Amino acid sequence: MKYKSQAISLTYIKNGDSSIISKMLTKEKGLQTFIVKGVRSKKSKKKLSYFEPLRLLNIDADFNARKSLQYLGDATIAVNFDNMKNKMNNSFIGFFIAEISSKVVQENEQNKMLFDFIWKTSNELYSSKITDPNFALKYLINLSRFLGFYPSETEIKKPFFDLESGVFSDKITSFSPFLNKQKTTYLKALINNERILIPQKQKSELLKELLCYYKLHHYNLDGITSHLVIEALRQ
């Protein structure tokens, strides 16, 4: 079945002499894996740069429910970010967001609200003149809303955050992993979308805690390239 869709490029790997296998989040069909033939050849009308992390595209594709690898017919840029290559930190953040997204979204699972959120995130990352230094952390927190384990704000005034139950608490127990008072304060500020300066060491630690939070809620992100993530958070 042929279809047209908006799509967000997430990751790709080389395949053969001139092709790639690209993973994209599509608005119409959810997460899809495509074979893109000949894109690495000089004669290709499609540019390899189209498939870099968080590129926003319009695609023509074929869908076959019996196949795990789909065929991509055409791809064009939907939104052109002039400064995409000029902001190195943003590129690292984009790589991080794309990698996280590719690991938590299920194949063939249409979720237009999640798609619109990631599309908007890419727009914000590459169109803003000044990037929030906590952009990646906020993305992890906001993404959890679409996955069903966004932190409960019912008791947000309490000083600790229980990573396993996803609630704020007035005490730490030995049965569940918790954020300490300082990190909980940072988490509250991020939930409230406040601009807050978090020291680099604490920022890296909070990132690891949030990845643990995902793991506790059945999204294992152990395979991410941590050195790129750490660089992405150095603003």
C-alpha positions in Angstrom: 0.0 0.0 0.0 1.4 3.4 -1.0 1.0 6.3 1.3 2.3 9.9 1.9 3.3 11.1 5.3 5.2 13.6 7.4 8.2 11.8 8.9 11.0 12.5 11.4 14.3 10.9 10.6 15.8 9.2 13.6 18.8 7.0 12.7 20.4 5.2 9.8 23.1 2.7 9.0 24.9 2.0 5.7 23.7 -0.9 3.6 25.7 -2.3 0.7 27.7 0.0 -1.6 25.2 2.9 -1.9 22.1 2.3 0.2 21.1 2.9 3.8 18.6 1.4 6.2 16.8 4.4 7.9 14.6 4.4 10.9 11.9 7.1 10.9 8.9 8.1 12.9 6.0 8.6 10.5 2.8 10.4 11.3 0.6 7.8 9.4 2.3 4.5 10.2 4.3 5.1 13.4 7.9 4.0 13.6 9.1 2.4 10.3 12.4 1.0 9.1 13.1 1.8 5.4 15.5 0.6 2.8 16.7 3.7 0.9 18.4 2.5 -2.3 21.2 4.4 -3.9 21.1 7.4 -1.6 24.9 7.3 -1.1 25.6 7.5 -4.8 26.5 10.8 -6.5 23.5 10.5 -8.9 20.9 10.1 -6.2 18.2 12.8 -6.1 17.7 12.2 -2.4 20.5 13.6 -0.2 22.1 11.6 2.6 21.7 14.6 4.9 17.9 14.1 4.7 18.3 11.2 7.0 20.3 12.8 9.7 18.8 12.8 13.2 15.6 14.9 13.6 15.3 16.0 9.9 11.6 16.8 9.2 10.5 15.3 6.0 7.6 14.6 3.6 7.8 11.0 2.3 6.2 8.7 -0.3 6.5 5.1 0.8 5.1 1.6 0.5 3.7 -0.3 3.5 3.5 -4.0 3.7 2.4 -5.4 7.1 4.2 -8.7 6.4 7.6 -7.0 6.1 9.8 -5.5 8.8 11.8 -3.5 6.2 9.7 -1.1 4.1 10.5 0.7 0.8 10.9 4.5 0.7 10.1 6.0 -2.7 10.7 9.7 -2.2 11.7 12.1 0.5 11.8 15.9 0.6 12.6 18.4 3.3 9.5 19.7 5.1 11.2 22.3 7.2 14.6 23.6 6.3 16.8 24.5 9.3 19.5 26.9 7.9 21.6 26.8 11.1 21.4 23.0 11.6 25.1 22.4 11.0 26.3 25.5 12.7 25.3 24.6 16.2 27.4 21.6 17.3 25.8 21.3 20.7 22.4 21.2 19.1 23.5 18.5 16.8 24.6 16.4 19.8 21.2 17.1 21.5 19.4 16.2 18.3 21.4 12.9 18.1 20.4 12.1 21.7 16.7 12.9 21.2 16.6 10.8 18.0 18.4 7.9 19.7 16.1 8.0 22.7 13.0 8.2 20.5 14.0 5.3 18.3 14.4 3.1 21.4 11.1 3.9 23.2 8.6 4.1 20.3 7.1 0.8 19.1 7.2 -0.3 15.4 3.9 0.2 13.5 2.3 2.0 16.5 0.6 5.2 15.3 0.6 7.9 17.9 0.0 11.3 16.3 0.2 13.2 19.6 3.7 11.8 20.2 4.7 12.5 16.6 3.5 16.1 16.9 5.5 16.4 20.2 8.8 15.2 18.6 8.2 17.3 15.5 7.7 20.4 17.6 10.8 19.5 19.7 12.9 19.4 16.5 11.5 22.7 15.4 12.3 24.3 18.8 15.8 22.9 18.9 16.9 24.1 15.5 14.9 27.3 15.0 15.6 29.0 18.3 18.5 31.4 18.5 19.3 30.4 22.1 19.0 26.8 23.2 17.8 26.0 26.7 20.9 24.4 28.5 18.5 21.8 30.0 16.8 21.0 26.7 17.7 17.3 26.7 16.7 16.8 30.3 13.3 18.5 29.7 12.8 16.3 26.7 13.2 13.1 28.8 10.7 14.4 31.3 8.1 15.6 28.8 8.5 12.4 26.7 7.5 10.3 29.7 4.0 11.9 29.5 3.4 10.2 26.2 4.7 6.9 27.5 2.5 6.8 30.6 4.8 7.5 33.5 5.1 11.3 33.7 5.9 12.4 37.3 2.8 12.8 39.4 2.5 16.4 40.5 -0.1 15.7 43.2 2.5 16.0 46.0 5.0 18.1 44.2 5.8 20.2 47.3 7.4 17.1 49.0 11.2 17.1 49.1 12.1 13.7 47.5 11.1 12.0 44.2 10.5 8.2 44.1 11.8 7.0 40.8 10.0 3.7 41.0 6.5 4.9 41.7 6.9 8.3 40.0 5.6 10.3 42.9 7.0 12.9 45.2 7.5 11.8 48.8 8.4 13.3 52.2 10.8 10.5 53.1 13.4 8.1 51.6 13.0 4.4 52.0 15.5 1.6 51.4 13.0 -0.2 49.0 13.0 2.3 46.2 15.5 4.5 44.4 15.0 8.2 45.1 16.3 11.6 44.0 17.8 13.5 46.8 16.5 17.0 47.8 18.8 18.9 45.5 18.0 16.8 42.4 14.3 16.8 43.3 14.4 20.6 43.3 16.0 20.6 39.9 13.3 18.1 38.7 10.5 20.3 39.9 12.0 23.3 38.1 12.2 21.3 34.9 8.6 20.1 35.2 7.6 23.8 35.7 9.6 24.7 32.6 11.8 27.1 34.6 15.1 28.3 33.3 17.5 27.1 36.0 21.3 26.7 36.1 22.3 23.2 37.0 26.0 22.6 37.6 27.5 20.2 35.0 28.2 17.4 37.5 24.7 17.5 38.9 23.3 17.7 35.4 25.1 14.5 34.3 24.0 12.7 37.5 20.4 13.8 36.9 20.5 12.5 33.4 21.6 9.1 34.7 18.8 9.2 37.2 16.3 9.9 34.5 17.6 7.1 32.4 17.2 4.9 35.5 13.6 6.2 35.8 12.9 5.0 32.2 14.4 1.6 33.0 12.3 1.2 36.1 9.3 1.8 33.9 10.3 -0.8 31.3 12.2 1.3 28.8 15.8 0.1 28.9 18.1 2.8 27.5 21.4 1.2 28.4 22.6 1.2 24.8 22.8 4.9 24.2 26.1 6.5 23.4 26.7 8.2 26.7 29.8 10.2 25.7 27.7 12.1 23.1 25.0 12.6 25.6 27.4 14.1 28.1 28.8 16.4 25.4 25.3 17.4 24.5 24.6 18.6 28.0 27.7 20.9 28.1 26.4 24.3 27.3 
